[in-house]
Amino acid sequence: MISHPSRHCTVELQALPSRIGQVRRIVSAQLRYWHLDPLIDRAALGVTELLTNVHRHAQPDKLCTVEIELLLDRLTVSVHDHDPRLPEVRDVEPSATSGRGLAMVAAVSESWGVRPDGESGKVVWFTLPTAPAPVTAPARRPRRTADKPAHRFAEVEHAVDGHRAGHAPARSTVAG
C-alpha cells in the first residue's frame, strides 16, 4: 500500500537574490519533512541555479513559480517563468565566472529539460531519484573456514583535521 503516492509543494516569488536564498531554505525544509535528506544538497543547488537564471535572464519580469513534486521514486523540481526564450547549455571559458548553471544542474540530476509553457513562458526542470542506485558487490571467492575461529580486532583511523572520522571533538561551555 502506498500511503503518499504524490506530494507537491509550490512557491511563487520574484527571483531576487534574497528570495532565492529563502526558496532554497524552503525546499530544504520540505525535503526534510518528506524524509529525503540525502537529496537536499543537490535539490538546493539545482533550484538555486535555475532561479539565478531567472534573475539574470528572464524578461519581461522576474516572477516565477518553483514546484517540487515527489511522485513515488522520483523528485521533480521545476521553475516556471514568463520568458519564452529557452535556455541552452553553452561552452564557457575556464576563467569565466558564470555560464555553468545548466551544466551543473545536468551534473547533479538524473535528468533535466526545458519546455515552452503556454503563449509566453517556459518551464525548466530536473529530476532526482529518491531511492539510491543498487550497489552490486564484486563476486567473492568462498572463504575457507578454519577449525579454530580466528579473532581479528582492528581499528582503522582516518584523520580529518586531526580528529577521527565520525567523532566530534569534545566541547564544553562554562557559564559565568
Phi, psi and omega in degrees: 000135179259118183279325180228081184294333180214138176229145189217142177217134180231137177228126175258139184201169168260124187286078174250153184309318180293325179288326180299316177297321178296317180294321177301318178292323178296314179300315179299315180296320180295318179293325174298316180299323179276006180061041178245041183307322181297344181266352189302310184298314181292319179294318180295318178297313181298313181293325177298315180295317181294319179290326176296321176298318177298313181302317185278326193240336189292138175228147008272351181218178181253012179289137179204169178231129175257130176236136169237134181224130176256116180235103183055260186248024184219131174257126177245129176245127180225150177234122179257131174226180186260012180260120182285348180291129182272135179285162177217148176285132181232159175281135178235153177295147179303331182272358181294144181261001177207175177102005182251007187303308181292327176295323177291320177300316179298323183290325184266350185252165175283320177205162177205165179187181179216145178213148175297151180230098179071204182291318181220115180142174180207167174233126173248130188222162171212158180237151175229135175286141181271338179260138178295149178296140180297137179258126179256128180277144177296150180296136180247150173284147178299141179278143176274131180267140180266161177294321179258135178292138178266134178249124176233126176240124178214141174237123180256128180251135173243110183278131173230116182054035177081004181240150176292142178300138178086356180239129176270147178294149178290139180222149176219156178234132178247119178279143176156000000 
